Amino acid sequence: MKALVVAAIIAAGISTATPAAAAPRPPAGNPCVVAIRAVFKPYGAAVVNRFVAISYRESRWTQTVKNPRSSAAGCLQVLAGVARNVGARCSQLDAWCSATTSRTLYRRFGFRPWAVR
């Protein structure tokens, strides 16, 4: 299964660069930010802050956003096939689902799935 997820990431044309800039201060109570902070808290502040910045870059902290050119959706823009392949059984348009699916991806691949081209 790991090879299939890596193949999907490569097929999407994703590189391994880091986010270009930090996100602005998020609005209080934003569902994406709340979920990311809770799910990634065990990994430390640096990881939490990086995922908050990635979420801003990917969706502007909007949990219901869909990419019109791919199946990517949600706070962290996880591709539908990748989410299924890592066992996600929930909608990526839900902030908590997006964050927990992203945690699974992070555990397996680090930040590579969200790298900038």
C-alpha positions as CSV (number, residue, x, y, z in Angstrom):
1,M,0.0,0.0,0.0
2,K,2.9,2.4,0.8
3,A,4.2,2.1,-2.8
4,L,0.7,2.9,-4.1
5,V,0.5,6.1,-2.0
6,V,4.0,7.1,-3.0
7,A,3.1,6.5,-6.7
8,A,0.0,8.7,-6.3
9,I,2.1,11.5,-4.7
10,I,4.6,11.3,-7.6
11,A,1.9,11.1,-10.2
12,A,0.5,14.3,-8.8
13,G,3.8,16.0,-9.6
14,I,4.7,16.9,-6.0
15,S,8.2,17.9,-5.1
16,T,9.9,18.0,-1.7
17,A,10.3,21.8,-1.2
18,T,9.1,23.5,2.0
19,P,6.3,26.0,2.3
20,A,7.4,29.4,1.0
21,A,6.2,31.6,3.9
22,A,4.5,31.4,7.3
23,A,0.8,31.9,7.4
24,P,-0.8,35.0,8.9
25,R,-2.3,34.7,12.3
26,P,-5.4,32.4,12.0
27,P,-8.8,33.6,13.2
28,A,-9.9,32.3,16.6
29,G,-11.8,29.0,16.5
30,N,-11.2,28.2,12.8
31,P,-12.1,24.5,12.4
32,C,-9.0,23.7,10.3
33,V,-6.6,25.3,12.7
34,V,-8.3,23.8,15.8
35,A,-8.2,20.3,14.3
36,I,-4.6,20.7,13.2
37,R,-3.4,21.9,16.6
38,A,-5.1,19.1,18.4
39,V,-4.1,16.3,16.0
40,F,-0.5,17.4,15.6
41,K,0.1,18.6,19.2
42,P,2.1,15.4,20.1
43,Y,4.6,16.3,17.4
44,G,5.5,19.6,18.8
45,A,5.0,23.3,18.0
46,A,7.2,23.3,15.0
47,V,5.2,20.6,13.2
48,V,1.9,22.2,14.3
49,N,2.9,25.6,13.0
50,R,4.1,24.1,9.7
51,F,0.8,22.3,9.2
52,V,-1.1,25.5,10.0
53,A,1.0,27.3,7.4
54,I,0.4,24.4,4.9
55,S,-3.3,24.6,5.5
56,Y,-3.3,28.3,4.9
57,R,-1.4,27.8,1.6
58,E,-3.6,24.9,0.5
59,S,-7.1,26.1,1.5
60,R,-6.9,29.4,3.3
61,W,-8.1,27.5,6.3
62,T,-11.4,26.6,4.6
63,Q,-12.4,23.0,5.3
64,T,-14.9,22.8,2.4
65,V,-12.6,23.8,-0.4
66,K,-12.1,21.5,-3.4
67,N,-9.4,21.7,-6.0
68,P,-11.2,22.1,-9.4
69,R,-8.3,20.3,-11.2
70,S,-7.9,17.3,-9.0
71,S,-9.6,15.3,-6.3
72,A,-7.8,17.2,-3.5
73,A,-10.2,18.6,-0.9
74,G,-10.3,20.0,2.6
75,C,-8.0,21.9,4.9
76,L,-4.9,20.1,3.8
77,Q,-6.0,19.2,0.3
78,V,-5.5,15.5,0.5
79,L,-6.2,13.6,-2.8
80,A,-9.2,11.3,-2.6
81,G,-7.3,8.2,-3.7
82,V,-4.5,8.8,-1.3
83,A,-7.0,9.3,1.5
84,R,-8.7,5.9,0.7
85,N,-5.3,4.2,0.3
86,V,-4.3,5.2,3.9
87,G,-7.6,4.0,5.3
88,A,-9.6,7.3,5.6
89,R,-13.3,6.5,5.9
90,C,-14.5,10.0,6.3
91,S,-15.0,13.1,4.2
92,Q,-11.9,15.2,3.6
93,L,-14.2,18.2,3.7
94,D,-14.4,17.7,7.5
95,A,-11.5,19.5,9.3
96,W,-10.9,16.6,11.8
97,C,-10.9,14.0,9.0
98,S,-8.5,16.1,6.9
99,A,-6.1,16.5,9.9
100,T,-6.2,12.8,11.0
101,T,-5.7,11.6,7.4
102,S,-2.8,14.1,7.1
103,R,-1.3,12.8,10.3
104,T,-1.2,9.3,8.8
105,L,0.5,10.7,5.7
106,Y,2.9,12.7,7.8
107,R,3.9,9.6,9.8
108,R,4.6,7.7,6.6
109,F,6.1,10.4,4.4
110,G,6.9,13.5,6.4
111,F,6.0,16.7,4.7
112,R,6.5,15.4,1.2
113,P,2.8,15.1,0.3
114,W,2.4,18.9,0.8
115,A,5.6,20.1,-0.9
116,V,5.6,23.0,-3.3
117,R,6.4,22.3,-6.9
